[in-house]
Amino acid sequence: MNPMIPAHVPDEPPLTYADSFDIPVLFRNGPADKPKRQWRTNKHKPWTGSDGFPAADGWYAPTTTWREIIKAATEVGRDITPHLQNQPQYAHGELVARVSPLYAYLGAHPVKPRHPVPGAKGRRLTLNPVYAHGTERTAKNAAAYRLGMTMTEWACRSLLGLGQTEHLELGGPIPALSKTFKDPKKKLPDLWGRHEAEEMYWLIEAKGGNVGVGTLRKGWAQLEAGSKILGSYAHRTVLVGASVRPGDDLFLTIDHDLHPGQPPLHPDGSGTDDEAAASPGNLEDHLGDSDDALIGAARAQMLAYLALRSAPASHLRTVPVPADRASRHRRSGLTTPLEDDDLTLALRADARGAAPHVEQHTLRAGIRTLGLDDFLTCRIPGTEVHLGMSRKLFAACERLHEEDLAIARRTPGLRAEDQLAVDQGLSEDAQEEQRLTQRRIFREQQEEARPRLRPLLRDAYERGATSDWSDLLRRPQEPELDLEGNEGLLEAATPETYLAVSRYDLPPIRA
């Protein structure tokens, strides 16, 4: 055992560079032995971008950004917002928990593969010296879980065009099968989602860390158990192994199988209809023509909404982004980097030119005539990650939050006054089972309310377009409109959300 990081590892601050990395990905039709450094030695195919699985299995080398990975980290995992109805400030803590292991243990290093891929950045993620030489097993296990979930979300959504993922523990995609999916005796996969281009469900299991074939086979068995339950409905099983060891590159194995069958149900369980068939994988691209996409997008951003809602006024600002949502529709990945986006740069320059001649409140209205909107943002305390959203989506999230509060208040077992009596005297496992039951009840109530929610959220979304931020936040003053920008931030946006990371706190290029 070596108690210290070796002397040859340089002690230096993170370097500054654009946050792009190459992620080797191996597609194959079932678990097999871990590749022996094939992520370096095999010939990789360029990733041309798709909204489904590639036509052929084999090695690929897609390029992504740290922002895209952080977005995946903030949105994947168990939905804890039902527990935060009365304490929205704790949303900040959950977001810290989701991103901090990535910053703590990942680094990046330069790579010269045997067969270079055109357009590759020559940088790959790896484990940093702290993880390699100083981290105890329990912390490594926790980091492996977060890495596995994050990279699985990134692969399924940013690469392969899957819609929003959900935890399978809440009952899965088919209401009639929910009790079977909730069976605590069955070892089932982590996530499910609906792929609109493929017109089928996906069952997904995530593994992370030093992923061996034994771990993958356990994951495959979990997927097979879920597949038996889903039965006659068309679905794909997807096993993602995010594998990394000290000194090696982070790479993914994606093992998959296709199961033909019946088409997916409409979200309310009534069968498919034209609206559902038209909805793409990225919900935000179709908020204008799908009420169910709007509900899904608002629910996916509730953690960010609670963080924004509860942030001190001094921590909030608004940033200008092009009002044309189509400029940020999915091309590759979910986010559009803004530092090289010509439309954003030109419109911001026009706004800065007008700024010295008008007052702030007049300028905020004036930027709309220039083709800009201003998204509300804040830095998540304890991180260098900034999250934000449009006023339209914020208004929809606010309405959804009000409905969720009403569910919690009227449902026995979910009310705050019921909680202490329920938890007293229970073991840790029993308390976890109780909390899982509460989440399932909450989700069932949410789904029952869906028909009533559709017009309510649509009205809030449309009204949000002309609302002032002071009204939406219920505060007397508008947040500061930041036209100068921050050169230390790398910004990105989707049609309705904003994300930025500090370029000075990216993983160092040497690890």
C-alpha positions in Angstrom: 0.0 0.0 0.0 1.3 3.5 -0.9 0.1 6.0 1.7 1.0 9.0 -0.5 0.3 10.2 -4.1 3.5 9.4 -5.9 6.0 12.3 -6.3 5.9 12.1 -10.1 2.2 13.2 -10.2 2.4 17.0 -10.7 0.9 19.3 -8.0 -0.7 22.0 -10.1 -4.0 23.8 -10.5 -6.5 22.8 -13.1 -5.7 24.1 -16.6 -8.1 26.2 -18.6 -9.4 24.8 -21.8 -12.6 24.2 -23.7 -14.5 21.4 -22.0 -14.6 18.8 -24.7 -13.8 15.1 -24.3 -13.9 11.9 -26.4 -15.8 9.1 -24.7 -15.1 5.6 -26.3 -18.3 3.6 -26.5 -18.6 -0.1 -27.4 -22.0 -1.3 -28.6 -22.6 -5.1 -28.5 -25.5 -7.5 -28.1 -24.8 -8.9 -24.7 -22.4 -8.9 -21.8 -18.9 -10.1 -22.5 -15.4 -9.9 -21.0 -14.1 -6.4 -20.4 -12.2 -5.2 -23.4 -8.4 -5.3 -22.9 -7.5 -1.7 -23.7 -9.5 -1.8 -27.0 -10.6 1.7 -26.2 -7.1 2.7 -27.2 -6.0 0.0 -29.7 -9.1 -0.7 -31.8 -10.2 1.3 -34.8 -13.2 3.5 -33.7 -15.9 4.7 -36.0 -16.8 8.4 -35.9 -20.1 9.2 -34.2 -22.3 10.9 -36.7 -25.2 11.5 -34.3 -28.4 9.6 -34.3 -31.7 9.4 -32.5 -31.5 5.7 -32.0 -29.0 2.8 -31.9 -26.2 2.8 -34.6 -26.7 0.5 -37.5 -23.8 -1.7 -36.5 -22.2 -2.7 -33.2 -18.6 -1.9 -32.5 -16.4 0.9 -31.2 -17.4 4.5 -31.6 -15.7 7.7 -30.3 -18.3 10.5 -29.7 -17.2 13.8 -28.4 -19.1 15.6 -25.7 -18.7 18.5 -23.2 -18.5 18.7 -19.5 -21.6 20.7 -19.5 -23.5 17.9 -21.2 -22.3 15.4 -18.6 -23.2 17.8 -15.7 -26.7 18.2 -17.2 -27.1 14.4 -17.1 -25.9 14.3 -13.5 -28.4 16.9 -12.3 -31.4 15.2 -14.0 -30.9 11.5 -13.4 -32.0 9.5 -10.4 -34.7 9.2 -7.9 -37.1 12.1 -7.8 -36.9 13.5 -4.3 -39.0 16.6 -4.9 -42.0 15.0 -3.2 -40.0 15.2 0.0 -39.0 18.8 -0.5 -42.5 20.4 -0.6 -42.0 22.4 2.6 -38.2 22.7 2.4 -37.3 23.7 -1.1 -33.9 25.0 0.0 -32.7 21.4 0.4 -32.9 21.1 -3.4 -29.5 22.7 -3.4 -28.1 19.9 -1.3 -29.4 17.2 -3.6 -27.8 19.0 -6.6 -24.5 19.2 -4.8 -24.7 15.4 -4.1 -25.3 14.7 -7.8 -22.4 16.7 -9.2 -19.7 16.8 -6.5 -18.4 13.2 -6.9 -17.7 13.9 -10.6 -15.7 17.0 -9.7 -14.0 15.2 -6.8 -12.8 12.1 -8.6 -12.6 12.7 -12.4 -9.8 14.2 -14.3 -8.8 14.4 -17.9 -5.7 13.5 -19.8 -4.4 13.8 -23.4 -4.7 10.6 -25.4 -3.1 9.4 -28.7 -5.1 6.4 -29.8 -3.6 4.0 -32.3 -6.3 4.8 -34.9 -7.3 8.5 -34.5 -10.8 9.5 -35.3 -11.3 12.6 -37.5 -12.6 15.5 -35.3 -11.7 13.9 -32.0 -10.4 16.2 -29.3 -7.6 13.9 -28.1 -8.7 14.3 -24.4 -10.5 11.6 -22.4 -11.8 11.4 -18.8 -10.0 9.3 -16.2 -9.8 9.0 -12.5 -7.7 11.6 -10.7 -4.8 10.9 -8.2 -7.1 11.5 -5.1 -9.3 8.6 -6.2 -6.4 6.4 -7.2 -4.3 6.8 -4.1 -6.4 8.2 -1.2 -10.1 7.2 -1.5 -11.6 4.5 0.7 -13.7 1.7 -0.7 -17.1 3.0 0.6 -16.5 6.4 -1.1 -15.4 4.6 -4.3 -18.6 2.6 -4.3 -20.7 5.8 -3.9 -18.8 7.5 -6.6 -19.2 4.5 -8.9 -23.0 4.6 -8.5 -23.1 8.3 -9.4 -20.7 7.8 -12.3 -22.8 4.9 -13.6 -26.1 6.8 -13.4 -24.7 9.9 -15.0 -23.0 8.3 -17.9 -26.0 6.1 -18.5 -28.2 9.1 -18.7 -25.7 10.9 -21.0 -25.5 7.9 -23.3 -29.2 7.2 -23.5 -30.4 10.8 -23.8 -27.5 12.8 -25.4 -26.3 10.1 -27.8 -29.3 8.0 -28.5 -32.3 10.3 -28.3 -34.2 8.7 -25.5 -36.9 10.8 -23.7 -36.9 11.6 -20.0 -35.8 8.7 -17.8 -37.7 7.6 -14.7 -36.9 5.3 -11.9 -38.5 1.9 -12.4 -39.2 1.6 -8.7 -42.3 3.8 -9.0 -44.1 1.2 -11.2 -42.8 1.4 -14.7 -44.6 2.5 -17.9 -47.7 0.3 -17.9 -50.3 1.0 -15.2 -51.7 -2.5 -15.3 -48.2 -3.9 -14.6 -47.2 -1.5 -11.9 -47.8 -3.9 -9.0 -45.5 -6.4 -10.6 -42.8 -3.8 -11.2 -43.1 -2.7 -7.5 -42.5 -6.3 -6.2 -39.7 -5.9 -3.7 -38.6 -9.5 -4.2 -37.7 -8.9 -7.9 -34.3 -7.5 -8.8 -35.2 -5.1 -11.6 -33.3 -2.5 -13.7 -32.8 1.1 -12.6 -34.6 3.2 -15.2 -37.1 3.2 -18.0 -37.8 5.7 -20.7 -39.8 6.0 -23.9 -38.0 6.3 -27.3 -40.3 8.1 -29.7 -38.2 7.6 -32.9 -38.1 3.8 -32.1 -41.7 3.8 -30.8 -40.9 1.6 -27.9 -40.0 1.6 -24.2 -36.4 1.2 -23.0 -35.5 -0.7 -19.8 -32.1 0.5 -18.6 -29.6 -0.7 -16.0 -26.6 1.4 -15.0 -23.2 0.2 -13.7 -20.2 2.2 -12.9 -16.6 1.9 -11.6 -14.3 -0.9 -12.4 -17.1 -2.8 -14.1 -16.3 -6.5 -14.8 -18.2 -9.2 -16.7 -19.7 -10.5 -13.4 -21.2 -7.1 -12.6 -22.6 -6.8 -16.2 -24.2 -10.3 -16.1 -26.0 -9.3 -12.9 -27.2 -6.2 -14.7 -28.3 -8.3 -17.6 -30.3 -10.6 -15.3 -32.1 -7.5 -13.9 -33.0 -6.4 -17.4 -34.3 -9.9 -18.3 -36.5 -9.8 -15.2 -37.9 -6.5 -16.3 -38.3 -7.6 -19.8 -40.5 -10.6 -18.7 -42.8 -8.2 -16.9 -43.1 -5.8 -19.9 -43.8 -8.8 -22.0 -45.8 -8.1 -25.1 -44.9 -4.4 -25.4 -42.2 -3.4 -27.8 -39.1 -2.6 -25.8 -35.3 -2.4 -25.8 -33.1 -3.6 -23.0 -30.0 -1.4 -22.4 -27.1 -2.2 -20.1 -24.6 0.6 -19.7 -21.2 0.0 -18.0 -19.2 3.1 -17.3 -15.9 1.6 -16.7 -12.7 3.4 -15.5 -9.6 2.4 -13.6 -6.7 4.6 -12.4 -4.5 5.5 -15.3 -7.0 4.3 -17.9 -9.7 6.1 -20.0 -13.3 6.2 -19.0 -15.2 4.2 -21.6 -18.7 2.7 -22.0 -20.0 -0.7 -22.9 -23.6 -0.6 -24.1 -25.1 -4.1 -24.3 -28.6 -4.2 -25.8 -31.4 -6.4 -27.0 -34.6 -5.7 -29.0 -38.0 -7.1 -28.1 -40.7 -6.4 -30.8 -44.3 -6.1 -29.6 -47.2 -3.7 -29.1 -46.7 0.1 -29.4 -46.3 2.2 -26.2 -49.3 3.6 -24.4 -50.2 7.3 -24.2 -49.1 8.8 -20.9 -52.6 8.5 -19.4 -52.7 4.8 -20.3 -55.4 5.1 -23.0 -53.3 4.1 -26.0 -51.4 6.1 -28.6 -52.8 9.2 -30.2 -51.5 11.8 -32.7 -50.1 14.1 -30.0 -48.1 11.4 -28.4 -46.9 10.0 -31.7 -45.5 13.4 -32.7 -43.5 14.0 -29.5 -39.7 13.7 -29.9 -37.3 12.3 -27.4 -36.3 15.8 -26.1 -39.4 17.0 -24.4 -38.4 20.7 -24.6 -38.4 20.6 -28.4 -42.2 20.1 -28.5 -43.6 22.0 -25.5 -45.7 24.1 -27.9 -47.7 21.2 -29.3 -47.8 18.5 -26.5 -49.3 19.1 -23.1 -47.8 15.8 -21.9 -44.3 16.9 -23.0 -44.9 20.1 -21.0 -45.9 18.1 -17.9 -42.8 15.9 -18.3 -40.4 18.8 -18.8 -41.7 20.6 -15.8 -41.5 17.5 -13.7 -37.9 16.9 -14.9 -36.9 20.5 -13.9 -38.6 20.6 -10.5 -35.3 20.2 -8.6 -33.8 23.2 -10.5 -37.0 25.1 -10.0 -36.9 24.6 -6.2 -33.3 25.7 -6.2 -34.2 28.9 -8.1 -37.3 29.5 -6.0 -35.5 29.3 -2.7 -32.2 31.1 -3.6 -31.6 34.5 -1.9 -32.4 37.5 -4.2 -28.7 38.4 -4.2 -27.8 35.1 -5.8 -30.2 35.4 -8.7 -29.5 37.0 -12.1 -30.9 36.8 -15.5 -28.9 36.1 -18.7 -29.9 36.9 -22.2 -30.4 34.0 -24.7 -32.0 34.0 -28.2 -35.8 33.9 -27.9 -35.8 31.6 -31.0 -36.2 28.2 -29.4 -35.5 26.4 -32.7 -31.9 27.7 -32.5 -31.4 25.3 -29.6 -33.2 22.2 -30.8 -31.3 18.9 -30.6 -28.5 18.6 -33.1 -25.9 16.6 -31.1 -26.5 16.2 -27.4 -29.1 18.1 -25.4 -27.3 21.4 -24.9 -26.1 24.2 -27.2 -22.8 25.7 -26.1 -23.2 29.5 -26.3 -19.6 30.8 -26.5 -19.4 30.0 -30.2 -23.0 30.5 -31.1 -23.1 33.3 -33.6 -26.7 34.3 -33.0 -26.2 34.6 -29.2 -23.0 36.6 -29.6 -24.5 39.0 -32.1 -27.7 39.6 -30.1 -25.9 40.1 -26.8 -23.6 42.6 -28.5 -26.6 44.6 -29.8 -28.1 44.6 -26.2 -24.8 45.8 -24.7 -24.7 48.6 -27.2 -28.2 49.8 -26.1 -27.5 49.3 -22.4 -25.8 52.7 -21.6 -28.7 54.7 -22.9 -31.6 53.1 -21.1 -32.6 52.2 -17.5 -32.5 48.5 -16.4 -36.3 48.0 -16.5 -36.6 49.5 -19.9 -33.7 47.5 -21.2 -35.2 44.3 -20.0 -38.3 45.0 -22.1 -36.1 46.3 -25.0 -34.1 43.1 -25.4 -37.2 41.3 -26.4 -37.5 43.6 -29.5 -33.9 42.5 -30.3 -34.9 38.8 -30.3 -33.6 38.0 -26.8 -35.2 36.4 -23.7 -33.7 36.5 -20.2 -33.4 33.2 -18.3 -33.3 33.2 -14.5 -30.1 31.6 -13.1 -28.3 31.0 -9.9 -25.1 29.2 -8.8 -25.7 26.1 -6.8 -23.9 26.7 -3.5 -21.0 24.4 -3.0 -20.4 24.0 -6.7 -19.3 25.9 -9.7 -22.5 24.9 -11.6 -25.1 27.5 -12.6 -28.6 26.3 -13.5 -31.5 28.3 -14.9 -34.7 28.3 -17.0 -37.1 30.4 -19.0 -39.9 32.3 -17.4 -42.4 30.1 -19.3 -41.0 26.9 -17.9 -40.6 28.5 -14.5 -44.3 29.4 -14.5 -45.3 25.9 -15.5 -43.1 24.4 -12.7 -44.7 26.8 -10.2 -48.1 25.6 -11.1 -47.0 22.0 -10.9 -45.5 22.6 -7.5 -48.7 24.0 -6.3 -50.6 20.9 -7.4 -48.0 18.7 -5.8 -48.4 20.6 -2.5 -52.1 20.0 -2.7 -51.5 16.3 -3.2 -49.2 16.1 -0.2 -51.7 18.0 2.0 -54.8 16.0 1.2 -53.2 12.5 1.1 -53.0 10.6 4.4 -49.4 9.3 5.0 -47.9 12.1 2.9 -48.9 15.0 5.2 -46.1 16.5 7.3 -48.0 15.8 10.5 -48.0 12.0 9.6 -44.3 11.6 9.1 -42.9 11.4 12.6 -45.5 8.9 13.7 -44.7 6.7 10.7 -40.9 6.7 11.2 -40.7 6.2 15.0 -39.3 2.9 15.9 -38.6 1.7 12.4 -35.4 0.2 11.2 -33.3 1.8 8.5 -34.6 -0.7 5.9 -38.2 -0.3 7.1 -37.9 3.5 6.8 -36.6 3.2 3.3 -39.5 0.9 2.3 -41.9 3.4 3.9 -40.4 6.3 1.9 -40.6 4.2 -1.3 -44.2 3.5 -0.6 -44.8 7.3 -0.1 -43.1 8.1 -3.4 -45.2 5.5 -5.2 -48.5 6.9 -3.7 -47.4 10.4 -4.7 -46.7 9.4 -8.3 -50.0 7.6 -8.6 -51.8 10.7 -7.4 -49.8 12.8 -9.9 -50.8 10.5 -12.8 -54.4 10.6 -11.7 -54.3 14.4 -11.9 -52.7 14.4 -15.4 -55.9 15.1 -17.4 -56.7 18.1 -15.1 -53.1 19.3 -15.2 -52.8 19.6 -18.9 -54.9 22.8 -19.3 -53.6 24.3 -16.1 -49.9 23.9 -17.0 -50.6 25.1 -20.6 -52.2 28.2 -19.3 -49.3 28.9 -16.9 -46.7 28.3 -19.6 -48.4 30.7 -22.0 -48.9 33.4 -19.3 -45.3 33.1 -18.2 -44.1 34.5 -21.5 -45.5 38.0 -20.6 -44.9 37.8 -16.8 -42.2 39.8 -15.0 -39.7 37.9 -13.0 -40.6 39.9 -9.9 -44.2 38.6 -10.3 -43.1 35.0 -10.8 -40.7 35.2 -7.9 -43.2 37.2 -5.8 -40.5 39.7 -4.9 -40.5 43.4 -5.3 -37.4 43.7 -7.4 -36.4 42.2 -10.7 -33.1 40.1 -10.6 -30.1 41.8 -12.2 -30.0 41.5 -15.9 -26.4 40.5 -16.7 -25.4 41.7 -20.2 -21.6 41.8 -19.5 -21.3 38.0 -19.0 -18.6 36.2 -17.1 -15.6 35.1 -19.1 -15.0 32.4 -16.4 -18.2 30.6 -17.4 -18.8 28.1 -20.1 -22.5 28.5 -20.9 -25.0 26.2 -22.6 -28.8 26.3 -23.2 -31.6 24.1 -24.3 -34.9 25.5 -25.5 -36.1 26.2 -22.0 -33.1 25.7 -19.6 -29.7 27.1 -18.9 -26.5 25.5 -17.6 -23.0 27.0 -17.1 -19.8 25.7 -15.5 -16.7 27.4 -14.4 -13.9 26.9 -16.9 -11.4 27.2 -14.1 -12.8 24.3 -12.1 -13.0 21.7 -14.9 -11.1 18.4 -14.2 -7.4 19.1 -14.8 -6.1 17.8 -18.1 -3.4 15.8 -16.3 -4.7 13.2 -13.9 
